[in-house]
Amino acid sequence: MSEYQIIEENLRHAMRFFGEASGSGEVRALDGSVAMFSGLDYGVFNIALLTRPAADGELESRLTDLARFFRERTMRWSFWLCEDLLDAAARKREKHTFSTFGMRAISQPPGMLAPMLLPPLRPLPEIECRPVRDAALRSVFAEITAVAFDIPFTVAHTVYSREEAWTGEYQGFVGLVDGRAVAIVAIVPAGGAIGVYSLATMPSLRRQGYGEAMLRAAAAEVQRRTGLTQLVLQSTEAGYSMYRRMGFRDATKFTVYLTR
């Protein structure tokens, strides 16, 4: 697989979490796309992606199928588009196409890949990295997610607090310092790579190295169990410089569209 295909496949595996976590959602494979309905009226957690490249004219037909799927369940949904899956003509008309379906671009995160992590450039704080395996840590993961990503607490708890949500590929970790939860990360081993998702530090403790320490600790644990070495992620603007220092480089670009 090419680098963008590795990143995109890992993302599709990760996003299935949101269609399965609440117990009232659904994951539906459509022609050339996949839809993940979380069971909630919350667009960021109702997610669609392509499953194969789209030539000119094909993007419209796939969006038609997806819009029909979500319209029967909710009017609020989002689309994670890997730009490398569109041919030149489809890419040129992309924004107009999504606009006709009532969707607007809200972010353009680069898809990044690191063959392996580089050594840290500075001493990092010690952090205890615990896998999410009990109700208390599921609740902590939900609470830090809500605070760090500005997600309603009820939505975060509905998605992350259910025990059955954590039985698949999506693996959560909570970082503790002196018994206090300070950071979280989710790891998804799929597509021949370790995917990094939902990396977050409590706002009052940012810029102290906890995020990097958390990523390194969780990745090392999954690398030990799986033998995988390369890592992939979609970067936020805030995390981009840290990821570059750690050895990640741009390999593709995503555009995230959300219903208006």
C-alpha positions in Angstrom: 0.0 0.0 0.0 1.0 3.6 -0.6 1.5 5.9 2.4 -1.8 7.6 2.0 -3.6 4.3 1.7 -2.0 3.1 5.0 -3.2 6.3 6.7 -6.6 6.3 5.2 -7.2 2.6 6.0 -6.2 3.1 9.6 -8.6 6.0 9.9 -11.5 3.9 8.6 -10.8 1.3 11.2 -10.6 3.9 13.9 -13.8 5.6 13.0 -15.8 2.4 13.3 -15.5 3.0 17.0 -18.1 5.8 16.8 -20.7 3.5 15.0 -20.3 0.8 17.6 -19.5 2.5 20.9 -23.0 3.7 22.1 -24.8 0.4 21.4 -27.5 2.3 19.4 -25.4 3.2 16.3 -24.6 1.5 13.1 -21.8 0.9 10.6 -23.1 0.6 7.0 -21.0 -0.3 4.0 -22.3 1.4 0.9 -21.0 1.5 -2.7 -17.6 3.0 -2.5 -18.1 4.5 1.0 -18.9 3.6 4.6 -21.2 5.4 7.1 -20.8 5.3 10.9 -23.8 6.5 12.8 -23.2 7.0 16.5 -26.8 6.8 17.6 -26.5 10.5 18.6 -27.6 13.8 17.0 -24.0 15.0 17.0 -22.5 15.5 13.6 -18.8 15.1 14.5 -19.5 11.5 15.7 -21.6 10.6 12.7 -18.9 9.9 10.1 -18.6 9.0 6.4 -15.5 8.1 4.4 -14.7 6.8 1.0 -13.6 3.2 0.7 -12.1 3.4 -2.8 -11.0 6.2 -5.2 -13.7 8.4 -6.8 -13.5 9.7 -10.4 -15.3 12.7 -11.7 -19.1 12.2 -11.1 -18.7 9.4 -8.6 -18.3 11.6 -5.6 -21.8 13.0 -6.2 -23.4 9.5 -6.3 -21.7 8.4 -3.2 -22.7 11.5 -1.3 -26.3 10.9 -2.5 -26.2 7.4 -0.9 -24.6 8.7 2.3 -27.1 11.6 2.6 -30.0 9.2 2.3 -28.5 6.9 5.0 -28.0 9.7 7.5 -31.3 11.5 6.6 -33.2 8.5 7.9 -31.3 8.8 11.3 -30.1 12.4 11.8 -29.5 15.5 9.8 -26.1 16.0 11.3 -23.1 14.2 9.9 -19.5 14.7 8.7 -17.3 13.4 6.0 -13.5 12.8 6.3 -12.2 13.0 2.8 -8.6 11.9 1.9 -7.8 14.2 -1.0 -5.7 11.5 -2.7 -8.8 9.4 -3.3 -10.2 12.0 -5.8 -9.1 12.3 -9.4 -8.1 15.8 -10.6 -11.6 16.7 -12.0 -13.4 15.6 -8.8 -10.9 17.5 -6.7 -11.4 20.7 -8.7 -15.2 20.5 -8.0 -14.9 19.2 -4.5 -16.0 22.2 -2.5 -18.9 22.9 -4.8 -20.0 19.3 -4.7 -20.1 19.2 -0.9 -21.8 22.6 -0.8 -24.7 21.2 -2.9 -25.2 18.6 -0.1 -25.3 21.3 2.5 -21.8 20.6 3.8 -18.9 23.0 4.6 -15.2 22.4 5.3 -14.3 22.8 8.9 -10.7 21.6 8.9 -7.9 20.3 6.7 -5.7 18.1 8.9 -2.6 16.7 7.3 -2.3 12.9 7.3 1.2 12.2 8.8 3.4 9.1 9.0 6.5 8.3 11.0 8.5 5.1 10.2 9.5 5.2 13.9 9.6 7.8 16.6 12.7 10.0 16.9 14.3 10.3 20.4 12.9 13.2 22.4 14.7 16.5 22.1 14.1 17.3 25.8 13.6 15.5 29.1 10.0 14.4 29.4 7.9 14.2 32.6 7.3 10.7 34.0 3.7 9.5 33.3 1.9 6.3 34.3 0.1 5.0 31.1 -2.9 2.9 32.0 -5.1 1.1 29.5 -8.8 1.9 29.7 -10.1 -1.3 31.3 -12.5 -0.2 34.0 -15.4 2.1 34.6 -13.4 4.8 36.4 -10.9 5.1 33.5 -13.6 5.1 30.9 -15.2 8.0 32.8 -11.9 9.9 33.0 -11.3 9.3 29.2 -14.8 10.8 28.5 -14.3 13.8 30.8 -10.9 14.7 29.4 -12.2 14.3 25.9 -15.1 16.6 26.6 -12.9 19.3 28.2 -10.0 19.1 25.7 -12.1 18.9 22.5 -15.1 21.0 23.6 -17.6 18.2 23.3 -20.8 18.1 25.5 -20.2 15.9 28.5 -23.4 13.9 27.9 -22.2 13.1 24.4 -18.7 12.1 25.5 -20.0 9.9 28.2 -22.5 8.2 26.0 -19.7 7.3 23.5 -16.8 6.5 25.8 -18.3 5.2 29.1 -19.8 1.9 27.8 -17.7 -1.2 28.5 -18.5 -2.8 25.2 -17.1 0.2 23.3 -13.6 -0.8 24.2 -13.5 -4.4 23.0 -12.4 -3.7 19.4 -9.3 -2.2 17.8 -9.8 1.2 19.4 -7.6 1.1 22.5 -7.7 3.9 25.1 -5.0 5.0 27.5 -5.1 7.4 30.4 -1.9 9.1 31.7 -1.6 9.6 35.5 0.9 11.8 37.4 0.9 11.4 41.2 -2.5 9.6 40.8 -4.0 12.5 38.9 -5.3 12.0 35.3 -3.5 14.5 33.1 -3.7 13.1 29.5 -5.4 10.6 27.2 -4.7 8.9 23.8 -6.4 6.3 21.7 -4.3 3.8 19.6 -5.5 1.8 16.7 -3.3 -0.9 15.2 -4.6 -1.4 11.6 -3.4 -1.2 8.0 0.1 -2.1 9.0 0.5 0.9 11.3 -0.2 2.3 14.7 -2.8 5.0 14.5 -2.8 7.8 17.0 -6.1 9.5 17.9 -7.7 11.7 20.6 -4.3 12.7 22.1 -5.2 15.4 24.6 -3.8 17.0 27.8 -5.9 18.8 30.4 -5.8 22.5 29.4 -4.2 23.7 32.6 -1.3 21.2 32.1 -0.4 21.8 28.5 3.1 22.7 27.2 4.7 20.6 29.9 5.5 17.5 27.8 2.7 15.3 29.0 1.2 14.9 25.5 4.4 13.7 24.0 5.2 11.5 27.0 1.7 10.0 26.7 2.0 9.2 23.0 5.4 7.6 23.5 4.3 5.4 26.4 1.1 4.2 24.7 2.8 3.6 21.3 5.6 1.7 23.0 3.0 -0.6 24.7 1.2 -1.3 21.4 4.4 -1.7 19.5 5.6 -4.3 22.1 2.3 -6.3 21.6 2.0 -6.0 17.8 5.5 -5.6 16.4 4.3 -2.6 14.3 6.8 0.3 14.1 5.3 2.9 11.8 2.8 5.4 13.2 0.1 7.5 11.5 -2.2 10.3 12.5 -4.2 13.3 11.4 -2.7 16.4 13.0 -4.4 19.3 14.6 -2.8 22.7 14.1 -1.8 22.8 17.8 0.0 19.5 17.7 1.7 19.8 14.3 5.1 21.1 15.5 5.3 18.4 18.2 4.6 15.6 15.7 7.3 17.0 13.4 9.8 16.9 16.2 8.8 13.3 16.9 9.5 12.2 13.4 6.1 12.5 11.6 6.0 14.0 8.1 3.1 15.0 5.9 2.0 12.1 3.6 -1.5 13.2 2.5 -4.2 15.7 3.3 -7.7 15.3 4.6 -10.6 17.8 4.5 -13.4 17.4 7.1 -16.8 18.5 6.0 -19.8 19.0 8.3 -23.4 19.6 7.6 -24.4 23.2 8.0 
